[in-house]
Amino acid sequence: MSARDLHPAGQGAVGASGRLPVTGRRRTRLHPAWIVAGVAFIALLGAAGFRAAPSVLIVPMQDEYGWSRSLLSLAVGVNLLLYGLMAPFAAALMDRFGVRAVTSTALVLVALGSGLTVFVTAGWQLVLCWGVLVGLGTGSMALVFAATIANRWFVRRRGLVMGVLTAASATGQLIFLPMLAWLADNSGWRAASLLVSVAALAVVPLVLCFLRNDPADVGVLPYGAPEPGPATAGTRDGSVPADRVRYAVTQEDSEPTPSPGHSARGDDGEIADSTVVAAGAARRTILALFQAAHTRTFWALVGGFAICGATTNGLIGTHFVPAAHDHGMPTTTAAGLLAVVGIFDIVGTVASGALTDRVNPRILLAVYYALRGVGLLMLPALLSDAVHPSILAFVIVYGLDWVATVPPTAALCREAFGENGTIVFGWVFAAHQIGAALASLGAGVIRDATSDYTLAWFAAAGLCAVAALMSLGIRKVPQLPVPVP
C-alpha cells in the first residue's frame, strides 16, 4: 500500500501540508471499506453475466446461422484477449480518473455489446459485439478492479477480501447460467443476451451512488491500518502526516513497499527503481511492465497464470457445455453442472484468500494446478449423456480451484513489486486472458478437426503440470524497508 494508493492525485483529503485529517468516522462500527467491498462485489456480479453467456449461446447460434465452432470461438477469444489486455491499463485508469468512473463506463459497454448482439447477422458483427465491446467493458473492471479495492481499502483481511471479490464472477455464473440456458431453450438466445444487458445496466446507479475511489474521500484510513499514535505523531490541527500514515500501513502489512526514491532488489540480483513516475496512466502502465519484465518472478507468474486462463475461461468456461452437448447431454443440464462449478468456486476462492494470509502462496498455486491437471486427464472418460457421481466429483473439485489461484498470485505480485503490484498484476492477468483466448480458439479448431475435445483436455492437463512446477520455482523477492522520516 503506497501513499499514492491512499491519496491519488485529484482525489485527496491530503492538502498542501501533506496531512490526512483524522475524523471520528474512522471509529464507526461498520468501516466504509466493507460498504465499498460490497458494492464492488455487486458490480462484478453484474458484469459476470456475459462470462456465463457464450457457453450456452454457442450451440443455438450455431444452429441458427450455421457458423462453425471455430468462428464462435474466435469471437469469445477476442473477448478474452481484450478482457486481459485492458486489465493493466484499467488499473492505471482507475488511478487517473477514479474507480467509480471507470467501473460505471465499463458496465455500460458490457450492456451495449450484449444488447446489440441480438441484431447480428454476420460473423464479424458478433466479433465486434461479443469480442470488442464486451471485451473492453469486462476488461476495464476485471480482477484488477478487485485488487485495487482490496489494496486501497484494506490492510487487514486483504487476502480474504480479494478472495470474496474474485468469487463474484463465480457467483454471477451461478446466478446467470441456469437462467440463460433456460431462456435460450424456451425463448431463444436473444432473450438470454438481453438479460445480460439489463443486468449490467442495473448495477450502474448503485456504483455511482455508493462506490468511493479512496479511503481519503470519506476521511478514514484503510481497514486495519493502526490508529495514529506516538509513532505517527499528530499535529496541532489533529491531522497525521500522510507519509507517516503510509509507513504505519506498510509496517502492518508485513511486506514493506519501497517508497519514492528507494529501490528494491529483484530476484536476479539487480537493483531496479520501484517508483513509476509518469505523466499519464498509459505511460505509467507501460513503465511498470518494463520494470517488472527484468525479473524472473514476473515471467514465472505470467506463464503460470496464462495456463490458468487456458484451463478455466478458455477451455472449460467456453467449451464444457458444447462438449457435454456433443455427448448427448441437454444444454440446460450441462449449464447446471457449470453452475455447480460456480458454487464451489465461491467456497474455494474465499478459502484460498484466507489461506493466502497464512500459507506460502507458491505452495498453494502448485497444489491448485496439480489438482486441476488430474481433473482434466479424467474428463474425457467422465462425459456422457447423463449426470453421474463421477462428473459431479469433477465439477466440485474443479470448482474449488477454478480461480483459487487469484489471491496467491495477487499476493506474489504485491510482495515482488510493491506499490506497482496492482498494475503488474494487471499485466499478469493479461497473460491469463491471452492463454484463455488461445485455448478458446484452439479448442474450437480441435473440435472442428477431430469432432471431439479429447486432445484439448489432455493438452491442458499437461500444461497444468508445467504451471505447478513453475509456481514452486518462484523465488522470494527481498525488499528494502521503508524508513520512518
Long-range contacts (C-beta under 8 A, 24 or more apart in sequence): 1-151, 1-152, 1-155, 1-222, 1-246, 1-249, 1-250, 1-253, 1-257, 1-419, 2-246, 2-257, 2-259, 2-418, 2-419, 3-242, 3-243, 3-245, 3-246, 3-259, 3-260, 4-95, 4-419, 5-151, 5-152, 5-214, 5-419, 5-422, 6-152, 6-214, 6-215, 6-216, 6-222, 6-242, 6-245, 6-246, 6-249, 7-214, 7-216, 7-242, 8-95, 8-96, 8-98, 8-213, 8-214, 11-98, 11-213, 11-214, 11-216, 11-217, 12-214, 12-216, 13-216, 13-217, 13-219, 14-216, 14-242, 17-239, 18-241, 18-242, 18-243, 19-235, 19-237, 19-239, 19-240, 19-241, 19-242, 20-216, 20-221, 20-239, 20-240, 20-241, 20-242, 20-245, 21-219, 21-238, 21-239, 22-219, 22-221, 22-228, 22-234, 22-238, 22-239, 22-240, 23-219, 23-220, 25-218, 25-219, 25-220, 26-219, 26-220, 26-221, 26-227, 31-220, 31-223, 32-153, 32-212, 32-215, 32-218, 32-220, 33-153, 33-154, 33-215, 33-220, 33-222, 33-223, 34-223, 35-210, 36-149, 36-153, 36-210, 36-211, 36-212, 37-149, 37-150, 37-153, 37-154, 37-161, 37-164, 37-165, 39-206, 39-207, 39-210, 39-211, 40-103, 40-145, 40-146, 40-149, 40-165, 40-168, 40-211, 41-164, 41-165, 41-168, 41-171, 42-168, 42-203, 42-206, 43-103, 43-107, 43-141, 43-145, 43-203, 43-206, 43-207, 43-211, 44-141, 44-145, 44-146, 44-165, 44-168, 44-169, 44-172, 45-168, 45-171, 45-172, 45-175, 45-203, 46-107, 46-172, 46-199, 46-200, 46-202, 46-203, 47-106, 47-107, 47-110, 47-137, 47-138, 47-141, 47-172, 47-200, 47-203, 48-168, 48-169, 48-170, 48-171, 48-172, 48-173, 48-175, 48-176, 49-110, 49-114, 49-172, 49-176, 49-180, 49-195, 49-196, 49-199, 49-200, 50-79, 50-110, 50-113, 50-114, 50-134, 50-138, 50-196, 50-200, 51-138, 51-169, 51-172, 51-173, 51-313, 51-317, 52-172, 52-173, 52-176, 52-177, 52-180, 52-338, 53-114, 53-176, 53-180, 53-192, 53-193, 53-196, 54-79, 54-130, 54-318, 55-177, 55-317, 55-318, 55-319, 55-320, 55-321, 55-322, 55-335, 55-338, 56-177, 56-180, 56-181, 56-184, 56-192, 56-321, 56-331, 56-335, 57-180, 57-184, 57-189, 57-192, 57-193, 58-318, 58-321, 58-322, 59-321, 59-322, 59-325, 59-331, 60-184, 60-188, 60-189, 61-126, 61-189, 64-189, 67-123, 67-126, 68-444, 68-448, 69-322, 69-444, 69-447, 69-448, 70-441, 70-444, 70-445, 70-448, 71-123, 71-126, 72-126, 72-444, 73-318, 73-319, 73-440, 73-441, 73-443, 73-444, 73-445, 74-127, 74-131, 74-441, 74-444, 75-123, 75-126, 75-127, 75-130, 75-131, 76-130, 76-131, 76-318, 76-437, 76-440, 77-131, 77-314, 77-436, 77-437, 77-438, 77-440, 77-441, 78-127, 78-130, 78-131, 78-132, 78-135, 78-437, 79-130, 79-131, 79-134, 79-135, 79-138, 79-437, 80-135, 80-309, 80-313, 80-314, 80-433, 80-436, 80-437, 80-440, 81-131, 81-135, 81-433, 81-434, 81-437, 82-131, 82-132, 82-135, 82-136, 82-139, 82-433, 83-135, 83-138, 83-139, 83-142, 83-433, 83-436, 84-139, 84-142, 84-309, 84-429, 84-430, 84-431, 84-432, 84-433, 84-434, 84-436, 84-437, 85-139, 85-430, 85-433, 85-434, 86-135, 86-136, 86-139, 86-140, 86-142, 87-139, 87-142, 87-143, 87-144, 87-426, 87-427, 87-429, 87-430, 87-433, 88-144, 88-285, 88-288, 88-289, 88-423, 88-424, 88-426, 88-427, 88-429, 88-430, 89-281, 89-282, 89-285, 89-426, 90-139, 90-140, 90-141, 90-142, 90-144, 90-145, 90-426, 91-144, 91-147, 91-148, 91-285, 91-422, 91-423, 91-425, 91-426, 92-281, 92-282, 92-284, 92-285, 92-423, 92-426, 93-140, 93-281, 94-144, 94-145, 94-148, 94-213, 95-281, 95-284, 96-280, 96-281, 97-281, 98-213, 99-145, 99-148, 99-149, 99-211, 99-212, 99-213, 100-207, 100-208, 100-211, 100-212, 100-213, 102-140, 102-141, 103-140, 103-141, 103-145, 103-207, 103-211, 104-204, 104-207, 104-208, 105-137, 105-140, 106-136, 106-137, 106-138, 106-139, 106-140, 106-141, 107-137, 107-141, 107-200, 107-201, 107-203, 107-204, 107-207, 108-137, 108-200, 108-201, 108-204, 109-133, 109-134, 109-136, 109-137, 109-140, 110-134, 110-137, 110-138, 110-196, 110-197, 110-200, 111-137, 111-196, 111-197, 111-198, 111-200, 111-201, 112-137, 112-197, 113-137, 114-193, 114-194, 114-196, 114-197, 114-200, 115-193, 115-194, 115-197, 117-190, 117-193, 118-190, 118-193, 118-194, 137-200, 139-433, 142-426, 142-429, 142-433, 143-406, 143-410, 143-425, 143-429, 144-422, 144-423, 144-425, 144-426, 144-429, 146-406, 147-410, 147-421, 147-422, 147-425, 147-426, 148-422, 150-410, 151-414, 151-421, 151-422, 152-214, 152-215, 152-222, 153-215, 153-222, 153-223, 154-222, 154-223, 154-224, 155-222, 155-223, 155-224, 155-225, 155-249, 155-252, 155-253, 156-223, 156-224, 156-252, 157-223, 157-224, 157-357, 158-224, 158-357, 159-353, 159-354, 159-355, 159-356, 159-357, 159-407, 159-411, 160-350, 160-353, 160-354, 160-357, 161-353, 162-353, 162-356, 162-406, 162-407, 162-410, 162-411, 163-349, 163-350, 163-351, 163-352, 163-353, 163-354, 163-356, 163-406, 163-407, 164-349, 164-350, 164-353, 166-349, 166-353, 166-403, 166-406, 166-407, 167-345, 167-346, 167-349, 167-350, 167-403, 169-403, 170-341, 170-342, 170-343, 170-345, 170-346, 170-349, 170-399, 170-402, 170-403, 171-342, 171-346, 172-342, 173-338, 173-339, 173-341, 173-342, 173-345, 174-339, 174-342, 174-343, 174-346, 177-335, 177-336, 177-338, 177-339, 177-342, 178-332, 178-335, 178-336, 178-339, 180-335, 181-321, 181-331, 181-332, 181-334, 181-335, 181-336, 182-332, 184-331, 185-331, 185-332, 221-245, 221-249, 222-249, 224-252, 225-249, 225-252, 226-252, 231-484, 241-485, 243-485, 244-484, 244-485, 246-482, 247-482, 247-484, 247-485, 250-482, 255-414, 255-415, 255-479, 256-418, 256-479, 256-480, 256-481, 256-482, 257-418, 257-419, 257-421, 257-479, 257-482, 258-418, 258-419, 258-479, 258-480, 258-482, 259-482, 262-480, 262-482, 263-480, 264-417, 264-418, 264-477, 264-478, 264-479, 264-480, 265-477, 265-478, 265-479, 265-480, 266-294, 266-295, 266-297, 266-477, 267-295, 267-296, 267-297, 267-416, 267-475, 267-476, 267-477, 268-294, 268-295, 268-296, 270-294, 274-417, 274-418, 274-419, 274-420, 275-419, 276-420, 276-423, 284-423, 285-423, 285-426, 288-417, 288-420, 288-423, 288-424, 288-427, 289-424, 289-427, 291-417, 291-420, 292-416, 292-417, 292-420, 292-424, 292-427, 295-416, 295-477, 296-475, 297-412, 297-416, 297-474, 297-475, 297-477, 298-416, 298-417, 298-424, 298-427, 298-428, 300-470, 300-471, 300-473, 300-474, 301-409, 301-412, 301-413, 301-416, 301-428, 301-474, 302-427, 302-428, 302-431, 303-431, 303-466, 303-467, 303-470, 304-365, 304-369, 304-405, 304-409, 304-467, 304-470, 304-471, 305-405, 305-409, 305-428, 305-429, 305-431, 305-432, 305-435, 306-431, 306-432, 306-434, 306-435, 307-369, 307-435, 307-463, 307-464, 307-466, 307-467, 308-369, 308-403, 308-405, 308-409, 308-432, 308-435, 308-467, 309-431, 309-432, 309-433, 309-434, 309-435, 309-436, 309-439, 310-435, 310-436, 310-438, 310-439, 310-460, 310-463, 311-372, 311-376, 311-439, 311-460, 311-463, 311-464, 312-402, 312-403, 312-436, 313-432, 313-433, 313-436, 313-440, 314-435, 314-436, 314-437, 314-438, 314-439, 314-440, 314-443, 315-439, 315-440, 315-443, 315-456, 315-457, 315-460, 316-341, 316-398, 317-436, 318-439, 318-440, 318-443, 319-440, 319-443, 319-444, 319-447, 319-453, 319-456, 322-447, 323-383, 323-447, 323-452, 323-453, 324-383, 326-447, 326-452, 326-453, 327-383, 327-384, 327-385, 328-384, 328-385, 329-383, 329-384, 329-385, 329-386, 329-387, 333-387, 337-387, 337-391, 337-392, 337-395, 338-395, 340-392, 340-395, 340-396, 340-399, 341-395, 341-398, 341-399, 341-402, 342-399, 343-399, 344-395, 344-396, 344-398, 344-399, 344-400, 344-402, 345-399, 345-400, 345-402, 345-403, 345-404, 347-399, 347-400, 348-399, 348-400, 348-401, 348-402, 348-403, 348-404, 349-402, 349-403, 349-404, 349-406, 349-407, 351-400, 351-404, 352-401, 352-404, 352-405, 352-406, 352-407, 352-408, 353-407, 355-407, 355-408, 356-407, 356-408, 356-411, 361-407, 361-408, 361-409, 361-411, 361-412, 362-408, 362-412, 362-471, 362-472, 362-474, 363-472, 364-404, 364-408, 365-405, 365-408, 365-409, 365-467, 365-468, 365-471, 365-474, 366-468, 366-469, 366-471, 366-472, 367-468, 368-401, 368-404, 368-405, 369-405, 369-464, 369-465, 369-467, 369-468, 369-471, 370-464, 370-465, 370-468, 371-397, 371-400, 371-401, 372-398, 372-401, 372-464, 373-460, 373-461, 373-462, 373-463, 373-464, 373-465, 373-468, 374-461, 376-457, 376-458, 376-460, 376-461, 376-464, 377-457, 377-458, 377-461, 379-457, 380-453, 380-454, 380-457, 380-458, 412-474, 415-476, 415-477, 415-479, 416-477, 418-479
